[in-house]
Amino acid sequence: MFFEQIKYRGDNFTYVVADATSREAAVVDPSFNLDAVIMLLKDKRLKLRYIINTHHHLDHTAGNEDLKSAFNGKIVAHESSILSKDLVVRDGDILKLGDIDIRVIATPGHTPDGICLLVDGKLLTGDTLFVGECGRTDLPGSSPGDMYRSLLKLMKLGDNIEVFPGHDYGDAPHSTIGKERMTNYTVKKRTLAEFVEFMRQP
Ligand SMILES: [Fe+2]
């Protein structure tokens, strides 16, 4: 599998995932990194199948239409998303790139349309889980209760699953579920009420 984490401008990460044999590719969260993404797709001669958005915020989606017009991939987002999209996904859905499976895990909380993507032991977490942090839940459409359940769901994954977030906010650009379970203060054991109160604090 070909996998690249791209940070070109600002702190947003965009990801390129591709099947090395068929060269079918997906770009996850194209935004301000678009020039670098387009160069990479051309350089590696990848065939763009999917433009997947972990949620609708502009800093994850600003490159959707330009990328689609350049390479003709399908824009993919959760069924609840307000984004203009060609394909909707739900929890548990699988997107195929050649022999590679990309599994969709619905993780509302930061936004109602939040999804994480699990591909070959790598979890792309958007703005749900960061290295050492979790996404904000004080924005329009956010839900601390949903975030609580989404983080619990992610923490049930295996220790060795690698975490690739939507922003470079931590002390490293990526992590693992095991490391986050041990060190991330937002996923410490709390009741739902305790978590909601915790997220209310500035
Ligand atoms: Fe966001």
Boltz pocket constraint, residues with backbone or C-beta under 6 A from the ligand:
constraints:
  - pocket:
      binder: B
      contacts: [[A, 55], [A, 57], [A, 110], [A, 127]]
      max_distance: 6.0
